[in-house]
């Protein structure tokens, strides 16, 4: 469960992914974990810009997602 939640938060925090692109990614890949497991080729073929594909592949949103989840846990 914790991993799924982090995946959702990380997708939301990934640079270049807003509500529209996020929804399209989820409709295509099914859930955030699958988006992060997609290959560069799959993301580019889907129509994601190279910079955004790079951010997804680097999992750039994970660090902030984990920090936010830790802060929420500490605050109750």
C-alpha positions as CSV (number, residue, x, y, z in Angstrom):
1,X,0.0,0.0,0.0
2,X,2.8,2.4,1.0
3,X,4.5,1.9,-2.4
4,X,1.3,2.5,-4.3
5,X,0.7,5.7,-2.4
6,X,4.3,6.9,-3.1
7,X,3.8,6.0,-6.8
8,X,0.7,8.2,-6.9
9,X,2.3,11.1,-5.2
10,X,5.5,10.8,-7.2
11,X,3.6,10.8,-10.5
12,X,1.8,14.0,-9.4
13,X,5.1,15.6,-8.5
14,X,7.0,14.6,-11.6
15,X,8.0,17.7,-13.6
16,X,6.0,18.1,-16.8
17,X,3.1,15.9,-15.7
18,X,0.0,17.9,-15.0
19,X,-3.6,16.7,-14.7
20,X,-4.1,16.2,-18.4
21,X,-0.9,14.2,-19.2
22,X,-1.3,12.4,-15.9
23,X,-4.8,11.2,-16.8
24,X,-3.7,10.1,-20.3
25,X,-0.7,8.2,-18.8
26,X,-3.0,6.5,-16.3
27,X,-5.6,5.6,-19.0
28,X,-2.8,4.1,-21.1
29,X,-0.6,2.4,-18.5
30,X,-3.2,1.6,-15.9
31,X,-1.6,2.8,-12.7
32,X,1.4,5.0,-11.6
33,X,3.7,2.1,-11.0
34,X,3.3,0.9,-14.6
35,X,4.1,4.5,-15.8
36,X,7.4,4.4,-13.9
37,X,8.3,0.9,-15.2
38,X,7.7,1.9,-18.9
39,X,10.7,2.2,-21.1
40,X,11.9,5.4,-22.7
41,X,10.7,4.0,-26.1
42,X,7.2,3.3,-24.7
43,X,6.9,6.8,-23.3
44,X,8.1,8.5,-26.4
45,X,5.9,6.3,-28.6
46,X,3.0,7.3,-26.4
47,X,3.8,10.9,-27.2
48,X,5.5,12.1,-24.0
49,X,8.2,14.8,-24.6
50,X,11.8,13.6,-24.2
51,X,12.3,15.9,-21.1
52,X,9.2,14.5,-19.4
53,X,10.2,10.9,-20.3
54,X,13.5,11.6,-18.7
55,X,11.9,12.9,-15.5
56,X,9.7,9.8,-15.4
57,X,12.7,7.4,-15.9
58,X,14.7,9.2,-13.3
59,X,11.8,9.0,-11.0
60,X,12.4,12.6,-10.1
61,X,9.2,12.9,-8.0
62,X,10.0,10.0,-5.6
63,X,12.3,11.9,-3.3
64,X,9.7,14.6,-2.7
65,X,6.9,12.1,-2.5
66,X,8.8,10.2,0.3
67,X,9.5,13.5,2.1
68,X,5.8,14.5,1.9
69,X,4.6,11.1,3.1
70,X,7.1,11.2,6.1
71,X,5.9,14.7,7.0
72,X,2.3,13.6,6.9
73,X,3.1,10.6,9.1
74,X,4.9,12.8,11.6
75,X,2.0,15.2,11.8
76,X,-0.5,12.5,12.3
